[in-house]
């Protein structure tokens, strides 16, 4: 994918996240739980922080309902 294509991809991801913030948050939480389980819970705070940052980037107005990763 060309560099210009990445910008379009980011814009599409943002549009989807803004239209579906609950789905995006659910997917990020699920991914965080999987990664946290694989790492034995050693990086829970970092995983939660990364999920919050992705949510902020894609959908800045999305609610931050972020339970700890398990």
N, C-alpha and C positions, 0 to 999 in steps of 0.2 A: 504494500500500500504506500502510495506517495505521501510525502509530508502534508500536502494540502488535504489529503483524504482523512488524515487523523483529526484535523479540525472539524470536518463534517461529522465524523464519528462521535466526537465529544459533544457537539451540538445536538445530535440525535439522542445521545445518552442523557444529556441534560433535559431535553424535552420529555423523554420517557419518564425520567425520575420526577420531574415536576408534575406530570400527569398522573403518576402512580407512586406517590411517596411511600405508601404503606407496603406495596410490593417490594420496593427497593430496600426499605429498612428490614423487612422480613428476610429477604435474600442475603443481605449483609450480616444480619444476626446469625442466620444459619451457617454461613461461611465462617464466621467468627467462631462459632461453637465447634465446627469440624476442625479448624486449625488449632484451636485451644486444646481440643481433645488429643490431637496428634502430637502436640508439644508437651503434653502432660500438665497443662495449666500453668506452665512457667512464664507465659507471655500474655496473660489475660488482659492486663492494663493496656499494653501496647496494641493488642488486637482491638479492644474497645475504642481506643483513640483513633486507630486507622479507620475503623468503620464510621466514626463520627466525622472524620475529615473527608471521607469519600461522600458521605451524605451531604455535608456542607458544600462540597464542590459541585455535586450534581444537582442538588435541590436545596439551596440555602434556606428556603422557607419551610422545609419539612420539619415536623415535630421531632424532638430528640427523646424518644422513648427508648432508652438504651439499658436494658438489664445487663448485668455482668455476663460475659461469655462463660459457658460451662463446657 
